[in-house]
Amino acid sequence: EVTEHRINTRLAGNTKIVLKKHTGKPNIANHKNGIAPNFVHSLDASHLMFSVKAARDKGMTNFALIHDSLGTHAGNTEEFAEIIRDCFYRLYADNKPLDDITDNLMVQLPPELRLKAPEKPREGELDLKEIKKALYLFA
């Protein structure tokens, strides 16, 4: 957690100075709110890295990459799109990221909290093979 002390001053115009002090305590709300998006971003980053490596292995060297958006030169678009789909499929067909993070977090919890932990969400009905046929997957 962080405590803040704000000071309004006329120094160099209308300036506000914020002094922050770390309390040494974790901010539980921030952790709760951050775990899901951080987990998804980590999977997107893994997919991006797998895709770029696979494309480089096929001789591609030019990419436009921003977070979970992947691009290349127009001449490589179709091949790169196939690589992106294949890497996405393999990431989830060969691995179970939700199982992995659940198992990892459960091991870290004290036994009394493990009993209170919510159940892991069930897998949906998506046939992962359909991803390889998708017209659009990532921009």
Buried (B, 14 or more C-beta within 10 A) or exposed (E): EEEEEEEEEEEEEEEEEEEEEEEEEEEEEEEEEEEEEEEEEEBBEBBBEBBBEBBEEEEBEEBEEEEBEBBBEEEBEEBBBBBBBBBBBBBBEEEEBBEEBBEEEEEEEEEEEEEEEEEEEEEEEEEEEEBEEEEEBBE
